[in-house]
Amino acid sequence: MRVKRPRPQSGDEGPPVLLEREGAVLNLTLNRPRVLNAYDVAMRDALHGALALAHDDPTISVVVVRGNGRAFSSGGDLSEFGQAPSPVRARDVRRVRDVWGAWSTLPCIAIAGVHGIAAGGGLEMALLCDLVVCAEDARFGLPETSLALVPGVGGTQTLPRAVGVGRAAAMLLAGDWVDGLTAARIGIAVEAVPARALGATVERLAARIAAIDPLLLRAVKAAVARGADLPLAQALGLERRLGAKLGPRLA
């Protein structure tokens, strides 16, 4: 079954995140194209609701995240900075609606399809996904330090894990940008394709993964995510326990 929200009408961007369900795949489209999908409070709220659905619905195997218009996401909307009633209130809002925590702990598989710019929080959103597929001419960067900011969506942790400390330092501290081909070579993306082929490539990957038993997908993801921070012996024990738990069901 395919459930799709109406597309925005001419002159109206519509909701900040478009949702489309196709079988076991939930598609999320960042939808503020006039500002290159910079995320604001409304978009974060919409993402929180969509990710809660993915957490709670065991029939969702894959979440695909893309951007509408010319870019994946240019990061946080700087026009909102300083508009919170107080720093305490801002912290409370982030705690109650912990979008990035919900993203990083998704039990299903998350795929980012990146075109155009993925900058700042946009790149960090992609890095919170399990798999990134990008256009060859996509551009990735973390310019926060040039704005006297510390990356706020986990980039200081996710980027070094993806590309190594040295390359991460060049992007985080020196402001280096990389294109899609380089992103695939250094580990940000698993594949870079011509821009015209990006949509079809992401859809094929999502369909392949969605065809796998959802409990198996979640178990393998849990083994990888939780095992990465464990000593090898403990991680192997986790793998054995998860395999034994699933064994009778998949036999």
C-alpha positions in Angstrom: 0.0 0.0 0.0 1.3 3.5 -0.9 0.2 6.4 1.4 1.3 9.8 0.2 0.8 13.3 1.5 -0.3 15.8 -1.2 2.5 17.7 -2.7 2.7 21.4 -2.0 0.8 23.7 -4.4 2.6 26.4 -6.5 3.7 29.2 -4.2 3.2 27.1 -1.1 6.0 24.9 0.2 3.5 22.9 2.3 4.5 21.0 5.4 8.2 21.1 6.4 8.6 17.3 6.0 6.7 15.3 3.4 5.9 11.7 4.4 5.3 8.9 1.9 4.8 5.3 3.0 5.4 2.6 0.4 5.3 -0.9 1.9 8.0 -1.2 4.5 9.7 2.0 3.4 8.9 5.4 5.0 10.2 8.3 2.9 10.9 11.6 4.5 11.5 14.6 2.3 12.8 17.8 3.9 10.6 20.5 2.4 11.9 24.0 2.8 13.5 24.4 -0.7 13.5 28.2 -0.7 16.1 28.1 2.1 17.9 24.9 0.9 16.0 22.8 3.5 17.5 24.6 6.4 15.9 23.1 9.5 13.8 25.2 11.9 11.7 24.4 14.9 8.8 23.4 12.7 10.9 21.0 10.7 12.5 19.5 13.8 9.0 19.0 15.3 7.9 17.3 12.1 11.0 15.1 12.0 10.4 14.1 15.7 6.9 12.9 14.8 8.0 11.0 11.8 10.9 9.3 13.7 8.6 8.4 16.5 6.4 6.6 13.9 9.5 4.7 12.7 10.4 3.8 16.3 7.0 2.5 17.1 5.9 0.7 14.0 7.7 -2.6 13.6 6.5 -3.0 10.0 8.7 -0.1 8.9 12.0 -1.6 7.8 13.7 1.4 6.1 13.5 5.2 6.5 14.7 7.2 3.5 15.6 10.9 3.9 15.9 13.3 1.0 15.7 17.0 0.3 13.3 18.8 -1.9 14.6 21.3 -4.4 18.3 22.1 -5.0 19.9 20.7 -1.8 19.7 18.0 0.8 20.0 20.5 3.7 22.0 23.6 4.4 21.8 22.9 8.2 20.2 24.9 10.9 18.2 28.0 10.1 20.4 30.8 11.4 17.5 33.2 11.4 16.1 31.4 14.4 19.2 31.8 16.5 18.5 33.8 19.7 14.7 33.6 19.3 14.1 31.1 22.1 12.4 32.7 25.2 15.4 31.6 27.4 18.3 29.2 27.3 16.5 27.1 29.9 13.4 26.9 27.8 15.5 26.0 24.7 17.2 23.1 26.6 13.8 21.9 27.8 12.4 21.8 24.2 15.4 19.9 23.0 15.1 17.4 25.8 11.4 16.8 25.2 11.8 16.5 21.5 15.2 14.9 21.2 15.2 14.6 17.4 18.8 13.7 17.0 18.7 11.1 19.8 15.6 9.6 18.1 17.5 9.5 14.8 20.6 8.0 16.2 18.7 5.2 17.9 16.3 4.2 15.1 15.9 0.4 15.2 15.2 0.3 11.5 17.6 1.1 8.7 18.0 4.8 7.7 19.2 5.8 4.2 20.1 9.4 3.2 19.9 10.3 -0.5 22.1 13.4 -0.8 22.2 15.9 -3.6 23.3 19.5 -3.8 24.6 20.8 -0.4 24.8 18.9 2.8 26.2 21.4 5.2 26.5 21.7 9.0 23.5 19.9 10.5 22.5 18.7 7.0 25.7 16.6 6.8 25.2 15.6 10.4 21.7 14.4 9.6 23.1 12.2 6.8 25.8 10.9 9.2 23.1 9.8 11.6 21.8 7.4 8.9 23.2 3.9 8.4 23.8 4.4 4.7 24.4 7.5 2.6 24.1 7.5 -1.2 25.0 10.8 -2.9 25.2 12.5 -6.2 28.7 12.8 -7.6 28.5 16.6 -7.5 27.1 16.8 -4.0 29.0 19.0 -1.6 29.6 18.1 2.1 30.9 20.5 4.7 30.8 21.4 8.4 31.3 25.2 8.6 30.2 25.7 12.2 33.6 26.7 13.5 33.8 29.6 11.0 30.5 30.8 12.7 32.0 30.4 16.2 29.8 27.3 16.8 30.3 23.8 17.9 28.5 21.3 15.7 25.3 20.5 17.5 24.0 17.3 15.8 26.8 14.9 16.7 29.2 15.7 13.9 32.3 15.8 16.2 31.5 12.1 17.0 29.9 10.7 13.8 32.3 12.2 11.3 35.6 10.8 12.9 33.9 7.4 13.1 33.1 7.5 9.4 36.3 9.0 7.9 39.0 8.9 10.6 40.3 11.6 13.0 42.6 13.3 10.5 40.1 13.8 7.7 37.4 14.8 10.2 39.7 17.4 11.8 40.3 18.9 8.3 36.5 19.3 7.8 35.7 20.3 11.4 38.6 22.7 12.1 39.9 23.8 8.7 36.5 23.9 7.0 37.4 21.6 4.2 34.6 20.7 1.8 34.4 17.4 -0.2 32.4 16.4 -3.3 30.3 13.3 -3.7 33.0 11.2 -5.3 35.4 12.1 -2.4 32.7 11.4 0.1 32.3 7.9 -1.2 36.0 7.3 -1.3 36.7 8.4 2.3 33.6 6.8 3.9 30.9 9.4 4.3 28.9 7.7 1.5 28.6 4.1 0.4 28.1 5.1 -3.3 28.2 8.3 -5.5 26.2 8.2 -8.7 25.3 10.8 -11.4 22.7 13.2 -10.1 20.1 11.9 -12.5 20.5 8.4 -11.2 20.3 9.2 -7.5 16.6 8.7 -6.9 16.4 5.4 -8.6 19.6 4.2 -6.9 18.2 5.0 -3.5 14.9 3.4 -4.2 16.5 0.2 -5.4 18.7 0.0 -2.2 15.7 0.7 0.0 13.7 -2.0 -1.7 16.5 -4.6 -1.4 16.8 -3.9 2.3 13.1 -3.8 2.9 12.8 -7.3 1.4 14.8 -8.7 4.4 13.0 -10.0 7.5 12.5 -6.9 9.6 13.5 -8.6 12.9 16.7 -9.8 11.3 17.5 -6.2 10.0 16.9 -4.8 13.5 19.1 -7.5 15.1 22.0 -6.9 12.7 21.8 -3.1 13.2 21.7 -3.5 16.9 24.8 -5.8 16.8 26.7 -3.3 14.7 25.6 -0.2 16.7 26.0 -1.6 20.2 29.0 -3.8 19.4 31.1 -0.9 18.1 31.5 0.5 21.6 32.2 -2.9 23.2 35.5 -4.9 23.6 35.6 -7.5 20.9 34.8 -10.5 23.2 31.7 -8.7 24.5 30.7 -7.7 21.0 31.0 -11.3 19.8 28.8 -12.4 22.8 26.2 -9.8 21.8 26.2 -11.2 18.2 25.7 -14.8 19.5 22.9 -13.8 21.8 21.1 -11.9 19.0 21.6 -14.8 16.6 20.3 -17.3 19.1 17.3 -15.2 19.8 16.4 -15.1 16.1 17.4 -18.6 15.2 14.2 -20.5 15.9 12.1 -17.8 14.1 14.2 -17.7 10.9 14.8 -21.5 10.7 
